[in-house]
Amino acid sequence: MAQLKTPNDLKYLKTDEWIRVEGTSATIGITDYAQDALNDIVFVELPAVGKTFKAGEVFGVVESVKAASDLVMPLGGTVTEINTTLKQRPDNVNADPYGDGWFIKVTLTDTDNAALLDADAYIAFNATR
């Protein structure tokens, strides 16, 4: 895990999603660890703008040449934007999971992130798998 990036300004789920919270807005994607484990990502299915999800609900799917994985919502919110570039360039997730490879932006309806992991806890969790 040492060579994989785990930014300190994000929160993480054990299912390998990250969330960047900015006030009542947030950006969500998958971690460097996840994209590395999945290998070459070939397809991303994302929800429609306006759709609302609770924390823990599946909001999409990411598929690679190896597997398909559900995308889990870290905090409740309403989708305000999807990364439409991923339809043509799903490999952006592999190349830049914390930048161009983001999945959705949301307006949060739930800001209690106490159950989410910080970077150190996420790194420690990955060391045990």
C-alpha angles and dihedrals in degrees: 000000000000093000093047120085121247109173115214094220094067136075122224143208124217085239087067103254121133130206130200109200119202109176107299093342128080142182119216133198142136126279130256087248091056097047090048092051093046092048117197108021111212105171140022123192113200133180127253121268109264095035114130125215135184122226109280096025121125111250101175149336135256119202129196135176086267106041150338121246133190118238113229125208111240095199133009117268151127120265111245099169140010126204098249091180088075091070089069098024111034087154087074085082090061094042099045114004094171096042127025090007097067116130112203143358119216143184103233122237090176121045099171100116096167091115093055123094125243118223095269093050091047091051090049091049092052091050088064098054 
